[in-house]
Amino acid sequence: MARIKYRFNTKTLSYEKIDLDWKQRSLRISTFLIASKFIGFIFYVVAAKTIDSPKEKLLKKENSQLKAQYDLLDKRMNQAENVMADIQRRDDDIYRIILEAEPIPEEIRTAGFGGINRYKKLMNLKNSELIIESSRKLDQITKQLYIQSKSYDDVFEMAISKEKMIASIPAIQPVSNKDLRRMASGFGMRMHPIYKRMKMHTGMDFSAERGTEIYATGAGKVVKVESSRRGYGNNVIIDHGYGYKTLYAHMSSFKVKRGQIVTRGQTIGFVGNTGTSVSPHLHYEVLKDGRKVNPVNYYFNDLTPEEYELMIEFSSQQTQSFD
């Protein structure tokens, strides 16, 4: 039952019953409904801001897990960057130094992929800074892996070339000389046995019996086989590549021909006494980039440090040359 309302009439000094017409009733009902809706809206907004729905709770949980995964991914990429830095250091400071190659410039290894526009589409995402940083690191590691892969391809080719070069450079004595007794005259100013005056001796003389085997001191190609009664007499020249050539003079006979490929230690002929020579011996020369150099520096494959010191001592003595 609706509650009856009264109002006090100051003129009659009595209470009078309030009778509302339908317009007043409609206005009051409308006001009540509007106020209820407004208050309900306020409660809804406050609840939406402070109380998560089951769906929002699920999304927040998924987002938290995703962020944790990104954090873990970021840590792993940091570890990958450290490993990559170590690989790059080994490449530049070990492999390339051993192979006598220039290291890869730092600006090439660390070059980026362009400006911030590359990651513009990620900027509007939640946790965009983390996502962009992870994407940047991943792109950087990808590029560094590509550069390192190409570098190892180069190192592999250089290693093969280096192996070939090591096999080619003169590195042994041209005759068997384990006791070093066949070392007769070294590189430098020596008394010429025929002209009896000091003359530049551009090689090393090894005294040996006629017919003693002469060996190629490095792999290469025979570019000259000459028979002569003057100068070097019967002689052979081998081109080893990499700027190196060797000459073997005063031979009695040959065991190779022009254009033949030889390996280190292969017999190419025999000791003789041909040309300008006073006794059977081998005159041996090493040429680097067309310039005659001291052969004593090219016996590192078959001499111990002690033997090498003796070889230097013998070759430095001012003895008479044999040619």
C-alpha positions as CSV (number, residue, x, y, z in Angstrom):
1,M,0.0,0.0,0.0
2,A,1.4,3.4,-1.0
3,R,2.4,5.7,1.8
4,I,0.1,8.8,2.1
5,K,1.9,12.1,2.2
6,Y,0.8,15.4,3.8
7,R,1.9,19.0,3.7
8,F,1.4,21.7,6.3
9,N,-0.7,24.7,5.3
10,T,0.5,27.8,7.1
11,K,-2.6,29.7,6.4
12,T,-5.0,27.2,7.9
13,L,-2.5,25.9,10.3
14,S,-3.4,22.3,9.4
15,Y,-2.1,19.3,7.5
16,E,-3.5,18.7,4.1
17,K,-3.3,15.5,2.1
18,I,-1.2,15.6,-1.0
19,D,-2.9,14.4,-4.1
20,L,-0.6,14.0,-7.2
21,D,-2.0,14.1,-10.7
22,W,-0.7,11.8,-13.4
23,K,1.8,14.3,-14.8
24,Q,3.4,14.8,-11.4
25,R,3.5,11.1,-10.9
26,S,5.1,10.5,-14.3
27,L,7.7,13.2,-13.6
28,R,8.6,11.6,-10.3
29,I,8.8,8.1,-11.8
30,S,11.0,9.4,-14.7
31,T,13.3,11.2,-12.3
32,F,13.7,8.1,-10.2
33,L,14.5,5.9,-13.2
34,I,17.0,8.4,-14.6
35,A,18.7,8.7,-11.2
36,S,18.8,4.9,-10.8
37,K,20.3,4.5,-14.3
38,F,22.9,7.1,-13.5
39,I,23.9,5.6,-10.2
40,G,23.9,2.1,-11.9
41,F,26.2,3.5,-14.6
42,I,28.5,4.9,-12.0
43,F,28.6,1.6,-10.2
44,Y,29.3,-0.2,-13.5
45,V,32.2,2.0,-14.4
46,V,33.8,1.7,-10.9
47,A,33.3,-2.1,-11.0
48,A,34.8,-2.3,-14.5
49,K,37.8,-0.4,-13.4
50,T,38.4,-2.3,-10.2
51,I,37.0,-5.8,-10.8
52,D,38.3,-8.0,-13.6
53,S,35.9,-10.2,-15.6
54,P,36.8,-13.9,-16.1
55,K,37.8,-13.1,-19.7
56,E,40.0,-10.1,-18.6
57,K,41.6,-12.3,-15.9
58,L,42.4,-14.9,-18.6
59,L,43.8,-12.3,-20.9
60,K,46.0,-10.8,-18.2
61,K,47.3,-14.2,-17.3
62,E,48.1,-14.9,-20.9
63,N,49.8,-11.5,-21.3
64,S,51.9,-12.2,-18.2
65,Q,53.0,-15.5,-19.5
66,L,53.8,-13.9,-22.9
67,K,55.9,-11.2,-21.2
68,A,57.7,-13.9,-19.2
69,Q,58.4,-15.7,-22.5
70,Y,59.8,-12.5,-24.0
71,D,62.0,-11.9,-21.0
72,L,63.3,-15.5,-21.3
73,L,63.8,-15.0,-25.1
74,D,65.7,-11.7,-24.4
75,K,68.0,-13.5,-22.0
76,R,68.7,-16.2,-24.5
77,M,69.4,-13.7,-27.2
78,N,71.8,-11.9,-24.8
79,Q,73.6,-15.3,-24.3
80,A,73.6,-15.8,-28.1
81,E,75.1,-12.3,-28.6
82,N,77.9,-13.2,-26.1
83,V,78.6,-16.5,-27.9
84,M,78.6,-14.7,-31.3
85,A,81.0,-12.1,-29.9
86,D,83.4,-14.9,-28.8
87,I,83.2,-16.5,-32.3
88,Q,83.9,-13.2,-34.0
89,R,86.9,-12.6,-31.7
90,R,88.3,-16.1,-32.5
91,D,87.7,-15.4,-36.2
92,D,89.5,-12.1,-36.2
93,D,92.2,-12.7,-33.6
94,I,93.1,-16.3,-34.2
95,Y,92.0,-17.8,-37.6
96,R,92.6,-14.7,-39.7
97,I,95.9,-13.9,-38.0
98,I,97.1,-17.4,-38.6
99,L,96.1,-17.2,-42.2
100,E,97.5,-13.7,-42.6
101,A,94.2,-12.2,-43.5
102,E,92.6,-8.8,-42.5
103,P,89.9,-9.0,-39.8
104,I,86.3,-8.1,-40.7
105,P,85.7,-4.4,-40.0
106,E,83.6,-3.8,-36.9
107,E,81.3,-1.5,-38.7
108,I,80.4,-4.4,-41.1
109,R,79.8,-6.8,-38.2
110,T,77.6,-4.4,-36.2
111,A,75.7,-2.7,-39.1
112,G,72.0,-2.5,-38.4
113,F,69.0,-3.0,-40.7
114,G,67.9,0.6,-41.1
115,G,66.1,3.1,-38.9
116,I,63.3,2.8,-36.4
117,N,60.7,2.6,-39.3
118,R,61.6,-1.1,-39.6
119,Y,59.7,-1.7,-36.3
120,K,57.0,1.0,-36.7
121,K,54.2,-1.6,-37.0
122,L,55.2,-3.0,-33.5
123,M,55.0,0.4,-31.7
124,N,51.2,0.3,-31.0
125,L,51.5,-3.1,-29.3
126,K,51.4,-3.5,-25.6
127,N,55.0,-4.0,-24.2
128,S,56.1,-2.6,-27.5
129,E,59.6,-1.7,-26.2
130,L,60.3,-5.2,-25.2
131,I,59.0,-6.6,-28.4
132,I,60.9,-4.1,-30.5
133,E,64.2,-4.7,-28.6
134,S,63.8,-8.5,-29.0
135,S,63.1,-8.1,-32.7
136,R,66.1,-5.8,-33.1
137,K,68.4,-8.3,-31.3
138,L,67.1,-11.2,-33.4
139,D,67.7,-9.2,-36.6
140,Q,71.2,-8.3,-35.5
141,I,72.1,-11.9,-34.6
142,T,70.7,-13.1,-37.9
143,K,72.8,-10.7,-39.8
144,Q,75.9,-11.5,-37.8
145,L,75.4,-15.2,-38.3
146,Y,75.2,-14.6,-42.1
147,I,78.4,-12.5,-42.0
148,Q,80.1,-15.1,-39.9
149,S,79.0,-17.9,-42.2
150,K,80.5,-16.1,-45.1
151,S,83.7,-15.4,-43.1
152,Y,84.1,-19.1,-42.4
153,D,83.7,-19.8,-46.1
154,D,86.5,-17.4,-46.7
155,V,88.6,-18.9,-43.9
156,F,88.1,-22.4,-45.3
157,E,89.3,-21.2,-48.7
158,M,92.2,-19.4,-47.2
159,A,93.1,-22.6,-45.2
160,I,93.1,-24.7,-48.4
161,S,95.2,-22.0,-50.1
162,K,97.5,-21.8,-47.0
163,E,98.0,-25.5,-47.0
164,K,99.0,-25.3,-50.7
165,M,101.3,-22.4,-50.0
166,I,103.0,-24.2,-47.1
167,A,103.6,-27.2,-49.4
168,S,105.0,-24.9,-52.1
169,I,107.4,-22.6,-50.3
170,P,111.0,-23.9,-50.3
171,A,111.5,-25.5,-46.9
172,I,114.1,-28.3,-47.1
173,Q,117.7,-28.7,-48.2
174,P,118.2,-29.6,-51.9
175,V,120.5,-32.6,-51.1
176,S,120.6,-35.0,-48.2
177,N,122.7,-33.3,-45.6
178,K,121.7,-34.5,-42.1
179,D,125.1,-34.0,-40.6
180,L,125.5,-30.6,-42.4
181,R,128.9,-31.6,-43.7
182,R,127.9,-30.9,-47.3
183,M,127.5,-27.2,-46.5
184,A,130.4,-25.6,-48.5
185,S,129.7,-21.9,-49.1
186,G,126.9,-19.6,-48.1
187,F,125.2,-16.5,-49.4
188,G,127.1,-13.2,-49.6
189,M,130.5,-11.9,-50.7
190,R,132.8,-14.8,-51.4
191,M,136.2,-15.4,-53.1
192,H,135.5,-16.7,-56.6
193,P,137.5,-19.9,-57.3
194,I,138.3,-19.0,-60.9
195,Y,138.5,-15.2,-60.9
196,K,140.2,-15.0,-57.5
197,R,138.4,-11.9,-56.4
198,M,135.5,-11.2,-54.0
199,K,132.2,-11.6,-55.8
200,M,128.6,-11.7,-54.6
201,H,127.6,-15.3,-54.2
202,T,123.8,-15.4,-54.7
203,G,123.2,-18.9,-53.4
204,M,124.5,-21.7,-51.3
205,D,126.9,-24.5,-52.4
206,F,126.5,-28.0,-51.2
207,S,129.5,-30.3,-51.9
208,A,128.5,-33.8,-52.9
209,E,129.7,-36.6,-55.1
210,R,128.7,-36.7,-58.7
211,G,125.4,-38.4,-59.1
212,T,124.0,-37.5,-55.6
213,E,120.3,-36.9,-55.8
214,I,119.0,-33.4,-55.9
215,Y,115.5,-32.7,-54.4
216,A,112.8,-30.1,-55.2
217,T,112.6,-28.0,-52.0
218,G,108.9,-27.3,-52.5
219,A,106.0,-28.2,-54.7
220,G,105.9,-26.3,-58.0
221,K,106.2,-26.3,-61.8
222,V,109.5,-26.8,-63.7
223,V,109.8,-23.7,-65.8
224,K,113.4,-24.2,-67.1
225,V,115.6,-27.2,-67.9
226,E,118.9,-26.0,-69.5
227,S,122.0,-27.8,-70.6
228,S,125.0,-25.5,-70.8
229,R,128.8,-25.5,-70.5
230,R,128.9,-22.0,-69.1
231,G,127.7,-20.2,-66.0
232,Y,125.3,-22.3,-64.1
233,G,126.0,-25.3,-66.4
234,N,123.1,-27.8,-66.5
235,N,120.4,-26.1,-64.4
236,V,116.7,-26.4,-63.4
237,I,114.4,-23.6,-62.3
238,I,111.2,-24.4,-60.4
239,D,108.3,-21.9,-60.0
240,H,106.6,-22.6,-56.7
241,G,104.0,-19.8,-57.0
242,Y,103.4,-17.1,-54.3
243,G,106.5,-15.3,-55.7
244,Y,109.0,-18.1,-55.0
245,K,111.4,-19.7,-57.5
246,T,114.4,-22.0,-56.9
247,L,117.4,-22.7,-59.1
248,Y,119.6,-25.8,-59.1
249,A,122.9,-25.5,-60.9
250,H,125.9,-27.5,-62.2
251,M,123.8,-30.7,-62.4
252,S,125.2,-33.7,-64.2
253,S,121.8,-34.8,-65.5
254,F,118.1,-34.2,-65.2
255,K,115.1,-36.3,-64.0
256,V,112.4,-33.8,-64.9
257,K,111.3,-31.9,-68.0
258,R,110.0,-28.4,-68.6
259,G,106.3,-28.0,-67.6
260,Q,106.4,-30.9,-65.2
261,I,104.7,-30.6,-61.8
262,V,106.9,-31.7,-58.9
263,T,106.4,-32.1,-55.2
264,R,108.7,-31.3,-52.3
265,G,111.4,-34.0,-51.9
266,Q,111.0,-35.3,-55.4
267,T,114.3,-36.1,-57.2
268,I,114.8,-33.6,-60.1
269,G,118.3,-34.5,-61.1
270,F,121.8,-35.3,-59.9
271,V,124.9,-33.4,-58.7
272,G,127.5,-32.6,-61.3
273,N,130.4,-30.3,-62.2
274,T,129.1,-28.5,-65.3
275,G,129.4,-24.8,-66.2
276,T,131.7,-22.5,-64.2
277,S,132.5,-25.0,-61.4
278,V,135.7,-26.2,-59.8
279,S,134.4,-29.5,-58.3
280,P,131.2,-31.5,-58.1
281,H,128.6,-29.6,-56.1
282,L,125.1,-28.1,-56.2
283,H,124.7,-24.4,-56.4
284,Y,121.2,-23.6,-55.0
285,E,119.3,-20.3,-55.1
286,V,116.0,-19.0,-53.8
287,L,114.3,-16.1,-55.5
288,K,111.4,-14.1,-53.9
289,D,109.5,-11.8,-56.2
290,G,112.4,-11.9,-58.6
291,R,115.0,-11.0,-56.0
292,K,117.7,-13.5,-54.9
293,V,117.5,-14.1,-51.1
294,N,119.5,-16.0,-48.6
295,P,118.5,-19.7,-48.9
296,V,119.5,-20.3,-45.3
297,N,116.1,-18.9,-44.3
298,Y,114.3,-21.7,-46.1
299,Y,115.3,-25.0,-44.4
300,F,112.8,-24.9,-41.5
301,N,111.2,-28.3,-42.4
302,D,114.2,-30.5,-41.9
303,L,116.5,-28.7,-39.4
304,T,116.3,-28.6,-35.6
305,P,116.9,-25.2,-33.9
306,E,120.4,-26.4,-33.0
307,E,121.1,-27.6,-36.6
308,Y,119.8,-24.3,-37.9
309,E,122.2,-22.3,-35.8
310,L,125.1,-24.5,-37.1
311,M,123.9,-23.9,-40.7
312,I,123.8,-20.2,-40.1
313,E,127.3,-20.3,-38.6
314,F,128.7,-22.4,-41.5
315,S,127.0,-20.2,-44.2
316,S,128.4,-17.0,-42.6
317,Q,132.0,-18.1,-42.9
318,Q,134.1,-16.2,-45.5
319,T,135.0,-19.4,-47.4
320,Q,135.7,-19.7,-51.1
321,S,132.7,-20.5,-53.3
322,F,132.7,-23.4,-55.7
323,D,131.4,-21.4,-58.7
